[in-house]
Amino acid sequence: MDEWNMMIDMNSRGILYGISAELPAMREQKSGHIIKLSSIAGHNVYPDSTVYCAIRHAVKA
């Protein structure tokens, strides 16, 4: 469970924190783009990496 939480914190919450940090500037200038990068694990599920694949899919989605 600790490893899962660490993966969620780094790979999912990290992106959300980055987006929330950029939103004020984008709102002020009334434009902007956010590009999220994921990995092939967001498209394919590997039996020994199901939690990681789920997190990468969440980023993709």
Distance bins in CASP14 RR format, pairs under 12 A and 6 or more apart:
PFRMAT RR
TARGET T0000
AUTHOR 0000-0000-0000
RMODE 2
METHOD distances of the structure
MODEL  1
1 7 0 0 0 0 0 1 0 0 0 0 0
1 8 0 0 0 0 0 1 0 0 0 0 0
1 51 0 0 0 0 0 1 0 0 0 0 0
2 8 0 0 0 0 0 1 0 0 0 0 0
2 9 0 0 0 0 0 1 0 0 0 0 0
2 51 0 0 0 0 0 1 0 0 0 0 0
3 9 0 0 0 0 0 1 0 0 0 0 0
3 10 0 0 0 0 0 1 0 0 0 0 0
3 11 0 0 0 0 0 1 0 0 0 0 0
3 49 0 0 0 0 0 1 0 0 0 0 0
3 51 0 0 0 0 1 0 0 0 0 0 0
3 52 0 0 0 0 1 0 0 0 0 0 0
3 55 0 0 0 0 0 1 0 0 0 0 0
4 10 0 0 0 0 0 1 0 0 0 0 0
4 11 0 0 0 0 0 1 0 0 0 0 0
4 12 0 0 0 0 0 1 0 0 0 0 0
4 49 0 0 0 0 0 1 0 0 0 0 0
4 50 0 0 0 0 1 0 0 0 0 0 0
4 51 1 0 1 0 0 0 0 0 0 0 0
4 52 0 0 0 0 1 0 0 0 0 0 0
4 54 0 0 0 0 1 0 0 0 0 0 0
4 55 0 0 0 0 1 0 0 0 0 0 0
5 11 0 0 0 0 0 1 0 0 0 0 0
5 12 0 0 0 0 0 1 0 0 0 0 0
5 13 0 0 0 0 1 0 0 0 0 0 0
5 51 0 0 0 0 1 0 0 0 0 0 0
5 55 0 0 0 0 0 1 0 0 0 0 0
6 12 0 0 0 0 0 1 0 0 0 0 0
6 13 0 0 0 0 0 1 0 0 0 0 0
6 14 0 0 0 0 0 1 0 0 0 0 0
6 51 0 0 0 0 0 1 0 0 0 0 0
6 52 0 0 0 0 0 1 0 0 0 0 0
6 55 0 0 0 0 0 1 0 0 0 0 0
7 13 0 0 0 0 0 1 0 0 0 0 0
7 14 0 0 0 0 0 1 0 0 0 0 0
7 41 0 0 0 0 0 1 0 0 0 0 0
7 49 0 0 0 0 1 0 0 0 0 0 0
7 50 0 0 0 0 0 1 0 0 0 0 0
7 51 1 0 1 0 0 0 0 0 0 0 0
7 52 1 0 1 0 0 0 0 0 0 0 0
7 53 0 0 0 0 0 1 0 0 0 0 0
7 54 0 0 0 0 1 0 0 0 0 0 0
7 55 1 0 1 0 0 0 0 0 0 0 0
7 56 0 0 0 0 1 0 0 0 0 0 0
7 58 0 0 0 0 0 1 0 0 0 0 0
7 59 0 0 0 0 0 1 0 0 0 0 0
8 14 0 0 0 0 1 0 0 0 0 0 0
8 15 0 0 0 0 0 1 0 0 0 0 0
8 16 0 0 0 0 0 1 0 0 0 0 0
8 51 1 0 0 1 0 0 0 0 0 0 0
8 52 0 0 0 0 1 0 0 0 0 0 0
8 54 0 0 0 0 1 0 0 0 0 0 0
8 55 1 0 0 1 0 0 0 0 0 0 0
8 56 0 0 0 0 0 1 0 0 0 0 0
8 58 0 0 0 0 1 0 0 0 0 0 0
8 59 0 0 0 0 0 1 0 0 0 0 0
9 15 0 0 0 0 0 1 0 0 0 0 0
9 16 0 0 0 0 0 1 0 0 0 0 0
9 17 0 0 0 0 1 0 0 0 0 0 0
9 55 0 0 0 0 1 0 0 0 0 0 0
10 16 0 0 0 0 0 1 0 0 0 0 0
10 17 0 0 0 0 0 1 0 0 0 0 0
10 51 0 0 0 0 0 1 0 0 0 0 0
10 52 0 0 0 0 0 1 0 0 0 0 0
10 55 0 0 0 0 1 0 0 0 0 0 0
10 56 0 0 0 0 0 1 0 0 0 0 0
10 59 0 0 0 0 0 1 0 0 0 0 0
11 17 0 0 0 0 0 1 0 0 0 0 0
11 36 0 0 0 0 0 1 0 0 0 0 0
11 37 0 0 0 0 0 1 0 0 0 0 0
11 38 0 0 0 0 1 0 0 0 0 0 0
11 39 0 0 0 0 1 0 0 0 0 0 0
11 41 0 0 0 0 1 0 0 0 0 0 0
11 42 0 0 0 0 0 1 0 0 0 0 0
11 49 0 0 0 0 0 1 0 0 0 0 0
11 51 0 0 0 0 1 0 0 0 0 0 0
11 52 1 0 0 1 0 0 0 0 0 0 0
11 53 0 0 0 0 0 1 0 0 0 0 0
11 54 0 0 0 0 1 0 0 0 0 0 0
11 55 1 0 1 0 0 0 0 0 0 0 0
11 56 1 0 0 1 0 0 0 0 0 0 0
11 57 0 0 0 0 0 1 0 0 0 0 0
11 58 0 0 0 0 1 0 0 0 0 0 0
11 59 1 0 0 1 0 0 0 0 0 0 0
11 60 0 0 0 0 0 1 0 0 0 0 0
12 18 0 0 0 0 0 1 0 0 0 0 0
12 19 0 0 0 0 0 1 0 0 0 0 0
12 36 0 0 0 0 0 1 0 0 0 0 0
12 38 0 0 0 0 0 1 0 0 0 0 0
12 42 0 0 0 0 0 1 0 0 0 0 0
12 51 0 0 0 0 0 1 0 0 0 0 0
12 52 0 0 0 0 0 1 0 0 0 0 0
12 54 0 0 0 0 1 0 0 0 0 0 0
12 55 1 0 1 0 0 0 0 0 0 0 0
12 56 0 0 0 0 1 0 0 0 0 0 0
12 57 0 0 0 0 0 1 0 0 0 0 0
12 58 1 0 1 0 0 0 0 0 0 0 0
12 59 1 0 0 1 0 0 0 0 0 0 0
12 60 0 0 0 0 0 1 0 0 0 0 0
12 61 0 0 0 0 0 1 0 0 0 0 0
13 19 0 0 0 0 0 1 0 0 0 0 0
13 20 0 0 0 0 0 1 0 0 0 0 0
13 55 0 0 0 0 1 0 0 0 0 0 0
13 58 0 0 0 0 0 1 0 0 0 0 0
13 59 0 0 0 0 0 1 0 0 0 0 0
14 20 0 0 0 0 1 0 0 0 0 0 0
14 21 0 0 0 0 1 0 0 0 0 0 0
14 36 0 0 0 0 0 1 0 0 0 0 0
14 55 0 0 0 0 0 1 0 0 0 0 0
14 58 0 0 0 0 0 1 0 0 0 0 0
14 59 0 0 0 0 1 0 0 0 0 0 0
15 21 0 0 0 0 0 1 0 0 0 0 0
15 22 0 0 0 0 0 1 0 0 0 0 0
15 34 0 0 0 0 1 0 0 0 0 0 0
15 35 0 0 0 0 0 1 0 0 0 0 0
15 36 1 0 1 0 0 0 0 0 0 0 0
15 37 0 0 0 0 1 0 0 0 0 0 0
15 38 0 0 0 0 1 0 0 0 0 0 0
15 55 0 0 0 0 1 0 0 0 0 0 0
15 56 0 0 0 0 0 1 0 0 0 0 0
15 58 0 0 0 0 1 0 0 0 0 0 0
15 59 1 0 1 0 0 0 0 0 0 0 0
15 60 0 0 0 0 0 1 0 0 0 0 0
15 61 0 0 0 0 0 1 0 0 0 0 0
16 22 0 0 0 0 0 1 0 0 0 0 0
16 23 0 0 0 0 0 1 0 0 0 0 0
16 34 0 0 0 0 0 1 0 0 0 0 0
16 36 0 0 0 0 0 1 0 0 0 0 0
16 55 0 0 0 0 0 1 0 0 0 0 0
16 58 0 0 0 0 1 0 0 0 0 0 0
16 59 0 0 0 0 1 0 0 0 0 0 0
17 23 0 0 0 0 0 1 0 0 0 0 0
18 24 0 0 0 0 0 1 0 0 0 0 0
18 25 0 0 0 0 0 1 0 0 0 0 0
18 26 0 0 0 0 0 1 0 0 0 0 0
18 34 0 0 0 0 1 0 0 0 0 0 0
18 35 0 0 0 0 0 1 0 0 0 0 0
18 36 0 0 0 0 1 0 0 0 0 0 0
19 25 0 0 0 0 0 1 0 0 0 0 0
19 26 0 0 0 0 1 0 0 0 0 0 0
19 32 0 0 0 0 0 1 0 0 0 0 0
19 33 0 0 0 0 0 1 0 0 0 0 0
19 34 1 0 1 0 0 0 0 0 0 0 0
19 35 0 0 0 0 0 1 0 0 0 0 0
19 36 0 0 0 0 1 0 0 0 0 0 0
19 59 0 0 0 0 0 1 0 0 0 0 0
20 26 0 0 0 0 0 1 0 0 0 0 0
20 27 0 0 0 0 0 1 0 0 0 0 0
20 34 0 0 0 0 0 1 0 0 0 0 0
21 34 0 0 0 0 0 1 0 0 0 0 0
22 28 0 0 0 0 0 1 0 0 0 0 0
22 29 0 0 0 0 0 1 0 0 0 0 0
22 31 0 0 0 0 0 1 0 0 0 0 0
22 32 0 0 0 0 1 0 0 0 0 0 0
22 33 0 0 0 0 1 0 0 0 0 0 0
22 34 1 0 0 1 0 0 0 0 0 0 0
22 35 0 0 0 0 0 1 0 0 0 0 0
22 36 0 0 0 0 0 1 0 0 0 0 0
23 29 0 0 0 0 0 1 0 0 0 0 0
23 32 0 0 0 0 1 0 0 0 0 0 0
23 34 0 0 0 0 1 0 0 0 0 0 0
24 30 0 0 0 0 0 1 0 0 0 0 0
24 32 0 0 0 0 0 1 0 0 0 0 0
25 31 0 0 0 0 0 1 0 0 0 0 0
25 32 0 0 0 0 1 0 0 0 0 0 0
25 33 0 0 0 0 0 1 0 0 0 0 0
25 34 0 0 0 0 0 1 0 0 0 0 0
26 32 1 0 1 0 0 0 0 0 0 0 0
26 33 0 0 0 0 1 0 0 0 0 0 0
26 34 1 0 0 1 0 0 0 0 0 0 0
34 59 0 0 0 0 0 1 0 0 0 0 0
35 59 0 0 0 0 0 1 0 0 0 0 0
36 42 0 0 0 0 0 1 0 0 0 0 0
36 56 0 0 0 0 0 1 0 0 0 0 0
36 57 0 0 0 0 0 1 0 0 0 0 0
36 58 0 0 0 0 0 1 0 0 0 0 0
36 59 1 0 1 0 0 0 0 0 0 0 0
36 60 1 0 0 1 0 0 0 0 0 0 0
36 61 0 0 0 0 1 0 0 0 0 0 0
37 56 0 0 0 0 1 0 0 0 0 0 0
37 59 1 0 0 1 0 0 0 0 0 0 0
37 60 0 0 0 0 1 0 0 0 0 0 0
38 44 0 0 0 0 0 1 0 0 0 0 0
38 52 0 0 0 0 0 1 0 0 0 0 0
38 53 0 0 0 0 0 1 0 0 0 0 0
38 54 0 0 0 0 0 1 0 0 0 0 0
38 55 0 0 0 0 1 0 0 0 0 0 0
38 56 1 0 1 0 0 0 0 0 0 0 0
38 57 1 0 0 1 0 0 0 0 0 0 0
38 58 0 0 0 0 1 0 0 0 0 0 0
38 59 1 0 1 0 0 0 0 0 0 0 0
38 60 1 0 1 0 0 0 0 0 0 0 0
38 61 0 0 0 0 1 0 0 0 0 0 0
39 46 0 0 0 0 0 1 0 0 0 0 0
39 49 0 0 0 0 0 1 0 0 0 0 0
39 52 0 0 0 0 1 0 0 0 0 0 0
39 53 0 0 0 0 1 0 0 0 0 0 0
39 55 0 0 0 0 1 0 0 0 0 0 0
39 56 1 0 1 0 0 0 0 0 0 0 0
39 57 0 0 0 0 0 1 0 0 0 0 0
39 59 0 0 0 0 1 0 0 0 0 0 0
39 60 0 0 0 0 1 0 0 0 0 0 0
40 46 0 0 0 0 1 0 0 0 0 0 0
40 49 0 0 0 0 0 1 0 0 0 0 0
40 52 0 0 0 0 0 1 0 0 0 0 0
40 53 0 0 0 0 1 0 0 0 0 0 0
40 56 0 0 0 0 1 0 0 0 0 0 0
40 57 0 0 0 0 0 1 0 0 0 0 0
40 60 0 0 0 0 0 1 0 0 0 0 0
41 47 0 0 0 0 0 1 0 0 0 0 0
41 48 0 0 0 0 0 1 0 0 0 0 0
41 49 1 0 0 1 0 0 0 0 0 0 0
41 50 0 0 0 0 1 0 0 0 0 0 0
41 51 0 0 0 0 0 1 0 0 0 0 0
41 52 1 0 1 0 0 0 0 0 0 0 0
41 53 1 0 1 0 0 0 0 0 0 0 0
41 54 0 0 0 0 1 0 0 0 0 0 0
41 55 0 0 0 0 1 0 0 0 0 0 0
41 56 1 0 1 0 0 0 0 0 0 0 0
41 57 1 0 0 1 0 0 0 0 0 0 0
41 58 0 0 0 0 0 1 0 0 0 0 0
41 59 0 0 0 0 1 0 0 0 0 0 0
41 60 0 0 0 0 1 0 0 0 0 0 0
42 49 0 0 0 0 0 1 0 0 0 0 0
42 50 0 0 0 0 0 1 0 0 0 0 0
42 51 0 0 0 0 0 1 0 0 0 0 0
42 52 0 0 0 0 1 0 0 0 0 0 0
42 53 1 0 1 0 0 0 0 0 0 0 0
42 54 0 0 0 0 1 0 0 0 0 0 0
42 55 0 0 0 0 1 0 0 0 0 0 0
42 56 1 1 0 0 0 0 0 0 0 0 0
42 57 1 0 1 0 0 0 0 0 0 0 0
42 58 0 0 0 0 1 0 0 0 0 0 0
42 59 1 0 0 1 0 0 0 0 0 0 0
42 60 1 0 1 0 0 0 0 0 0 0 0
42 61 0 0 0 0 1 0 0 0 0 0 0
43 53 0 0 0 0 1 0 0 0 0 0 0
43 56 0 0 0 0 1 0 0 0 0 0 0
43 57 1 0 0 1 0 0 0 0 0 0 0
43 59 0 0 0 0 0 1 0 0 0 0 0
43 60 1 0 0 1 0 0 0 0 0 0 0
43 61 0 0 0 0 0 1 0 0 0 0 0
44 50 0 0 0 0 0 1 0 0 0 0 0
44 52 0 0 0 0 0 1 0 0 0 0 0
44 53 1 0 0 1 0 0 0 0 0 0 0
44 54 0 0 0 0 0 1 0 0 0 0 0
44 56 0 0 0 0 1 0 0 0 0 0 0
44 57 0 0 0 0 1 0 0 0 0 0 0
44 60 0 0 0 0 0 1 0 0 0 0 0
45 51 0 0 0 0 0 1 0 0 0 0 0
45 52 0 0 0 0 1 0 0 0 0 0 0
45 53 1 0 1 0 0 0 0 0 0 0 0
45 54 0 0 0 0 1 0 0 0 0 0 0
45 55 0 0 0 0 0 1 0 0 0 0 0
45 56 0 0 0 0 1 0 0 0 0 0 0
45 57 0 0 0 0 1 0 0 0 0 0 0
46 52 0 0 0 0 1 0 0 0 0 0 0
46 53 1 0 0 1 0 0 0 0 0 0 0
46 54 0 0 0 0 0 1 0 0 0 0 0
46 56 0 0 0 0 0 1 0 0 0 0 0
46 57 0 0 0 0 0 1 0 0 0 0 0
47 53 0 0 0 0 1 0 0 0 0 0 0
49 55 0 0 0 0 1 0 0 0 0 0 0
49 56 0 0 0 0 1 0 0 0 0 0 0
49 57 0 0 0 0 0 1 0 0 0 0 0
50 56 0 0 0 0 0 1 0 0 0 0 0
50 57 0 0 0 0 0 1 0 0 0 0 0
51 57 0 0 0 0 0 1 0 0 0 0 0
51 58 0 0 0 0 0 1 0 0 0 0 0
52 58 0 0 0 0 0 1 0 0 0 0 0
52 59 0 0 0 0 0 1 0 0 0 0 0
53 59 0 0 0 0 0 1 0 0 0 0 0
53 60 0 0 0 0 0 1 0 0 0 0 0
54 60 0 0 0 0 0 1 0 0 0 0 0
54 61 0 0 0 0 0 1 0 0 0 0 0
55 61 0 0 0 0 0 1 0 0 0 0 0
END
